């Protein structure tokens, strides 16, 4: 008799056939480290199976009795299929051939260095559609008492990644929810699996009334075509991060239409579930409004450093917002207290660069940008990355290249300040130094590193998806090294990425960096220096500002020499000095994210050793152990123009009484201060207030600085 129940549901009958696990013991539950229809790579495809952890060399057992219908023993994706089940990342049993009969429980192969079985239920030559192995009536036994979770919910303009900055919403809105499921508690990996089902609903403010939904646009019963993956998974999704656009259907765009409701308060719910119907609901109170709430997309910092006229210049990729009014620049001397000194009156919508008429010399300054729109109540974007600079016309020139682009790994915040971690360490190691910062995209666009005494290029945990060094970047670095340049490279996946690249990638890794890739996940978070370059050096890394979980380890190749080890003896850093024409380039590479080194003191010591290897002059920071200034020196006003605090740096050779007076353009005294300054380095700050602590008006002002024997004048522009 036909099973009409199965036919009515439109599902193949085998969906109700229980089957055992493909590893011993077959009748007991095992770990699950990845689930069906998860995102893979950078939204490249849906995951076609279920991953079961099993150490390399573990025996893989046939789920059912049947014939071998195909196999491929080559590469990391080696596989073998028996009946409707395929076992991937498995070296096939060489005793088996296509057509051979295999008993249930027979060894069909052994796991390779991927350390898990990727189990395909259906698909391929099986004659069945791909199915979710964790369905009710699938792999048995399987008990899952843990509910999924969707703790990170954001709201975006429909069809874009432009984010509403709060919970006030208007127009057509996409709901993004980062969701994950827990199948067991044996590993953090098993607590970060994809969800089976996710949806949304709109409620009244007290959640007593459902106004719309719930809609479940995603349910992983079938393997979806990769053509639709961008409808389901939002930018930032990857093999380990699942950000669902829950308002979309699999096959088309959709949205929450706020315009269909009266302005006011509402509640949005995101509901996720697993195959055992364990559910999680996250509620977010929102307000619908007809105001313009959308902040522009943030500008992208490209360069901060000296231009051809030796003026400090900033360069950015403009915001694409149609109602853009301009930009705001923020600066800080300590990375904690920030001041906005330039706004859209100066940094207008049509600009993508700005040069400063004056900038403090020999002070490390941190900079970041936002974009502002022309709404009646202007909306301000999120911050750009933070770039740190130090202006000097006499010291060595060090360029810090920001190659960190990954947001789906350990770091997920849209902006970061990692270049300043490197810059502060360089400043701690060098007496007089010019520090500049640039994005790797800017380096590709300009194509030149010439003129820099050293280049520091960091990649964080950029991996194979985003890549580490493109062919163009490798060419730029080779040209620089050939000219005698000195390069420090930092990143936890440099070897992992380049080692599986084309012949150019492997040549760059082996012959230019002097590295033979040994493996991923060094498994130790302590560092120890190796003679002669890093004698006595020790440090730890890997916890802040983000967790470093997959550090590379290396062996030297060619002229490469080990200069740094992990605490377990594996090699963490390789130095390579090359005899090239016309110069002799030097490069040092570490296999971890250097910015996660846990101590500022260790970072400074590292940079001192690095520059000694590069033979770049290293000194002591002025004001620490150097001699006192031999004469007065007063900087120009910074920032100039300004709408907030103005700073002057002064070097004082002896204890002295110092008078500061601020005059407007008519000569009227606006503000004054008297201070006794000791010999050394000082800062004088004026908060653009008059003597009654009231803000001054826009205009040109003169600052007069006096000692009993000397007077200086500085001009500045204030914009309010």
LINDA-V120351 format. One record per residue. SS is DSSP state (h for helix, s for strand, l for the rest). Layout:
{{SS} {SS}}
This chain:
{{l} {l} {l} {h} {h} {h} {h} {h} {h} {l} {l} {l} {h} {h} {h} {h} {l} {l} {s} {l} {l} {l} {l} {l} {l} {l} {l} {l} {l} {l} {l} {l} {l} {s} {l} {l} {l} {l} {s} {s} {l} {l} {l} {l} {s} {s} {l} {l} {l} {s} {s} {s} {s} {l} {l} {l} {l} {l} {s} {s} {s} {l} {l} {l} {l} {s} {s} {s} {s} {s} {s} {s} {l} {l} {l} {l} {l} {l} {s} {s} {s} {s} {l} {l} {s} {s} {s} {s} {l} {s} {s} {s} {l} {l} {l} {l} {l} {l} {l} {l} {s} {s} {l} {l} {l} {l} {s} {s} {s} {s} {s} {l} {l} {l} {l} {s} {s} {s} {s} {s} {s} {l} {l} {h} {h} {h} {l} {l} {l} {l} {s} {l} {l} {l} {l} {l} {l} {l} {s} {l} {l} {l} {l} {l} {l} {l} {l} {l} {s} {s} {s} {s} {s} {s} {s} {s} {s} {l} {l} {l} {l} {l} {s} {s} {l} {l} {l} {s} {s} {l} {l} {s} {s} {s} {s} {s} {s} {s} {s} {s} {s} {l} {l} {l} {l} {l} {l} {l} {h} {h} {h} {l} {s} {l} {l} {l} {s} {s} {s} {s} {s} {s} {s} {l} {l} {l} {l} {l} {l} {s} {s} {s} {s} {s} {s} {s} {s} {s} {s} {l} {l} {l} {l} {l} {l} {h} {h} {h} {h} {h} {h} {h} {s} {l} {l} {l} {l} {l} {l} {l} {l} {l} {s} {s} {s} {l} {l} {l} {l} {l} {l} {l} {l} {l} {l} {s} {s} {h} {h} {h} {l} {l} {l} {s} {s} {s} {s} {s} {s} {s} {s} {s} {s} {l} {l} {l} {l} {l} {s} {s} {s} {s} {s} {s} {s} {s} {s} {s} {l} {l} {l} {l} {l} {s} {l} {l} {l} {l} {l} {s} {s} {s} {s} {s} {s} {s} {l} {l} {l} {l} {l} {s} {s} {s} {s} {s} {s} {l} {l} {l} {l} {l} {l} {s} {s} {s} {s} {s} {s} {s} {s} {s} {l} {l} {l} {l} {l} {l} {s} {s} {s} {s} {l} {l} {l} {l} {l} {s} {l} {l} {l} {l} {s} {s} {s} {l} {l} {l} {l} {l} {s} {l} {l} {s} {s} {s} {s} {s} {s} {s} {s} {s} {s} {l} {l} {l} {l} {l} {l} {s} {l} {l} {l} {l} {l} {l} {s} {s} {s} {s} {s} {l} {l} {l} {l} {s} {s} {s} {s} {s} {s} {s} {l} {l} {l} {l} {l} {l} {l} {l} {l} {l} {l} {l} {l} {l} {l} {h} {h} {h} {h} {h} {h} {h} {h} {h} {h} {h} {h} {l} {l} {l} {s} {s} {s} {s} {s} {s} {s} {h} {h} {h} {h} {h} {h} {h} {l} {l} {l} {l} {l} {l} {l} {s} {s} {s} {s} {s} {l} {l} {l} {l} {l} {l} {l} {l} {l} {l} {l} {l} {h} {h} {h} {h} {h} {h} {h} {h} {h} {h} {h} {h} {l} {l} {l} {s} {s} {s} {s} {s} {l} {l} {l} {h} {h} {h} {h} {h} {l} {l} {l} {l} {h} {h} {h} {h} {h} {h} {h} {h} {h} {h} {l} {l} {s} {s} {s} {s} {s} {l} {l} {l} {l} {l} {l} {s} {s} {s} {s} {l} {l} {l} {l} {l} {l} {l} {l} {s} {s} {s} {s} {l} {l} {l} {l} {l} {l} {l} {l} {l} {l} {l} {s} {s} {s} {s} {l} {l} {l} {l} {s} {s} {s} {s} {s} {s} {l} {l} {l} {l} {s} {s} {s} {s} {s} {s} {s} {l} {l} {l} {l} {l} {l} {l} {l} {s} {s} {s} {s} {s} {l} {l} {l} {h} {h} {h} {s} {l} {l} {h} {h} {h} {h} {h} {h} {h} {h} {h} {h} {h} {h} {h} {h} {h} {l} {l} {l} {l} {l} {l} {l} {l} {l} {l} {l} {l} {l} {l} {l} {l} {l} {l} {s} {s} {l} {l} {l} {s} {l} {l} {l} {s} {l} {l} {l} {s} {s} {s} {s} {s} {s} {s} {l} {l} {l} {s} {s} {s} {s} {s} {s} {s} {s} {s} {l} {l} {l} {l} {s} {s} {s} {s} {s} {s} {s} {s} {s} {l} {l} {s} {s} {s} {s} {s} {s} {s} {l} {l} {s} {l} {l} {l} {l} {l} {s} {l} {l} {l} {s} {s} {s} {s} {s} {s} {s} {s} {s} {l} {l} {s} {s} {s} {s} {s} {s} {s} {s} {s} {l} {l}}
